[in-house]
Amino acid sequence: MKKTTELFSAYKKMEGVYFLSEPDNNFEENYIALREKENWIADSDTLRSLPDVSKQNINYKLWMMRKDTAKRFVKYLSHKSAPTKILDLGCGNGWFTNMLSQHAQAEIVCGIDVNFTELKQAAIIFKNKNLYWLYADIFQAELPENYFDVITLNASFQYFFDAEVTIQRLLALLKSDGEIHILDTPFYSLSEIVKAKERSANYFSEQKSEGMSNLYYHHSLEELKRFNYQFFYAPSKNWNRVKSFFGKYTSPFTWVIISKVKN
């Protein structure tokens, strides 16, 4: 096994980001264009403080939900007794990746995406010694197998076309007792998917971001049934309504853990 410092040394590095794959601008161009319309792209000062934002931020409630998820996951991570190698897949601007890298158990944290716009911003703002920023298509890049203890997909699983193929690929990157954590991602029943796709298509059309319709996917838990998965957090809609009434915002999405170890 290569030392951590040697893992990515053979790859081109540009503006703090290692390139493990050739750039493909299709996703990035469509994604960034939509996020700009949604006021979701953070400036440097905002990025440094995420997930905390002012109440005047148009996405304040969403960020408070993301903060709730992040706090819950960091608490979970604190139960890890050994040094932990983490891959944060679909890391975007890296706020969550950086939060993970500050945890005492985090030996190495890799933020990976196919979005250079936000990756280079992350590399400028977040510079912890155990933190690596990677531009990589996980299906093409040569990532170290049987290496990571934890793989997180925080609000990013919906950008992968085939759930089963994606999970199989990620399991190969995990150590024998490793875990995949899917956070802040909607899962639908089979009967809900058609209407969910229609809602998404209508939204992308309203935003004049039709290109995202072919880059955003709707998954069901049925697609995960062959894997060893469990719910670590399942929200109650009624309880969420009560808490939001009092200014407390919690994630409306189930937290799914997929273990490499079979029962």
Secondary structure as the mmCIF struct_conf table of DSSP 4:
data_model
#
loop_
_struct_conf.conf_type_id
_struct_conf.id
_struct_conf.beg_label_comp_id
_struct_conf.beg_label_asym_id
_struct_conf.beg_label_seq_id
_struct_conf.end_label_comp_id
_struct_conf.end_label_asym_id
_struct_conf.end_label_seq_id
HELX_RH_3T_P HELX_RH_3T_P1 THR A 4 GLU A 6
BEND BEND1 LEU A 7 PHE A 8
TURN_TY1_P TURN_TY1_P1 SER A 9 ALA A 10
BEND BEND2 TYR A 11 TYR A 11
STRN STRN1 LYS A 12 MET A 14
TURN_TY1_P TURN_TY1_P2 GLU A 15 GLY A 16
STRN STRN2 VAL A 17 PHE A 19
BEND BEND3 LEU A 20 SER A 21
HELX_RH_AL_P HELX_RH_AL_P1 ASN A 25 LYS A 37
TURN_TY1_P TURN_TY1_P3 GLU A 38 ASN A 39
HELX_LH_PP_P HELX_LH_PP_P1 ILE A 41 ASP A 43
HELX_RH_AL_P HELX_RH_AL_P2 SER A 44 SER A 49
TURN_TY1_P TURN_TY1_P4 LEU A 50 PRO A 51
TURN_TY1_P TURN_TY1_P5 LYS A 55 GLN A 56
BEND BEND4 ASN A 57 ASN A 57
TURN_TY1_P TURN_TY1_P6 ILE A 58 ASN A 59
HELX_RH_AL_P HELX_RH_AL_P3 TYR A 60 LEU A 77
TURN_TY1_P TURN_TY1_P7 SER A 78 HIS A 79
BEND BEND5 ALA A 82 ALA A 82
STRN STRN3 THR A 84 LEU A 89
TURN_TY1_P TURN_TY1_P8 GLY A 90 GLY A 90
TURN_TY1_P TURN_TY1_P9 GLY A 92 ASN A 93
BEND BEND6 GLY A 94 GLY A 94
HELX_RH_AL_P HELX_RH_AL_P4 TRP A 95 SER A 101
TURN_TY1_P TURN_TY1_P10 GLN A 102 GLN A 102
BEND BEND7 HIS A 103 HIS A 103
TURN_TY1_P TURN_TY1_P11 ALA A 104 GLN A 105
STRN STRN4 ALA A 106 ASP A 113
BEND BEND8 VAL A 114 VAL A 114
HELX_RH_AL_P HELX_RH_AL_P5 PHE A 116 ILE A 125
TURN_TY1_P TURN_TY1_P12 LYS A 129 ASN A 130
STRN STRN5 LEU A 131 TYR A 135
TURN_TY1_P TURN_TY1_P13 ILE A 138 GLN A 140
BEND BEND9 ALA A 141 ALA A 141
HELX_LH_PP_P HELX_LH_PP_P2 LEU A 143 PRO A 144
TURN_TY1_P TURN_TY1_P14 GLU A 145 ASN A 146
STRN STRN6 PHE A 148 ASN A 154
BEND BEND10 ALA A 155 ALA A 155
HELX_RH_3T_P HELX_RH_3T_P2 PHE A 157 TYR A 159
BEND BEND11 PHE A 161 PHE A 161
HELX_RH_AL_P HELX_RH_AL_P6 ALA A 163 LEU A 173
STRN STRN7 LEU A 174 LEU A 183
BEND BEND12 ASP A 184 ASP A 184
STRN STRN8 PHE A 187 TYR A 188
TURN_TY1_P TURN_TY1_P15 LEU A 190 GLU A 192
HELX_RH_AL_P HELX_RH_AL_P7 ILE A 193 GLU A 206
TURN_TY1_P TURN_TY1_P16 GLN A 207 LYS A 208
HELX_RH_3T_P HELX_RH_3T_P3 GLU A 210 ASN A 214
TURN_TY1_P TURN_TY1_P17 LEU A 215 LEU A 215
STRN STRN9 HIS A 219 SER A 220
HELX_RH_3T_P HELX_RH_3T_P4 LEU A 221 LEU A 224
TURN_TY1_P TURN_TY1_P18 LYS A 225 ARG A 226
BEND BEND13 PHE A 227 PHE A 227
STRN STRN10 ASN A 228 TYR A 233
HELX_RH_AL_P HELX_RH_AL_P8 LYS A 237 PHE A 245
TURN_TY1_P TURN_TY1_P19 PHE A 246 GLY A 247
BEND BEND14 PHE A 253 PHE A 253
STRN STRN11 TRP A 255 SER A 259
BEND BEND15 LYS A 260 VAL A 261
#
